Amino acid sequence: MNEAQGKEEILVVVSKLKAYVRSQSGMNTSGNVAPALSDMIRRLCDEAIEKARAAGRKTVMDRDFVSTTGEDE
C-alpha cells in the first residue's frame, strides 16, 4: 500500500460500526462517519508510533495509545 492509499483507505469495518451505533442508540450512521473515524485512527496511530520510537521500540503497544495524563509508562 502506498501513502496515498493509506490516507484514503477506510480503517474500520463499516458494518460493525453501524451495528454498534444502532445497538447502542437506535440511530443510523451517516456515510461520512467511517472516513472521519479512519482519519482519527490514523492520527492516534501516528502519535503512538512516535511514542514507541521515542521509547526506542520497534513495536507499537497498547500503552502508546494512552493519553499523557501520567497513566502511561
N, C-alpha and C positions, 0 to 999 in steps of 0.2 A: 504494500500500500504506500503510495506516495503522500507527501504532506498535504496536497490539495484534497485528496480523498479523505484523509483523516479529519480535516476541518469541516467537511460536509456530511460525513457518514453519521447515521443515527446510531447511538451507542446504547440505547435501551430497547428492550423488547416491547414494542408498542402495544401489542395485545395484552400483555401482562400489566403494563402501566394503566391502560384503560380499565381493565378488570379491577385493579386495585382501587382506582379513584371511584368507580361505580360501587364497589362493595363497601367502601368507607363513607360514601356521601350520597349515593344515588344519582350523582351528577355524570354528565357526559364529559369527554375530554376533547378539546379543540385539536385540530391537526397541527397547530403551531406549538403545542406543548413539547413534543418529542425533540424537535430541533433545539428549542430553548434549553431543555433539560440536558441534552447532549453537550451544549456549549458550557453549561455549568459543570458538568462532569469533567470536561476537558480542562477547565481552569483548576478544579480541585486536583486532578491528576498531575498537572504541571507543577502545582505547589508541592505536592507530595514527592514528586521526582526530585525537586530542588532540595527538600529536606533530607531525602535519602542520600543525595550527592554530598550535601554538607556534612552528613554523618559518616561519610566515607564508605557507604554501602552501594552495592550494585543491585540491590533488591528493594523494591518499594514495599513497605509493610503497612499494616493497618494503623500503626501508631503515627505514620506520616500524614494521615488524614485528620488527626486530632488537632483541634484548634490550639492556638498558642496561649492558653489560659493557665499554663503551669501544670496541666494534666499529662502532658506527653514527656517521654524520656525522663 
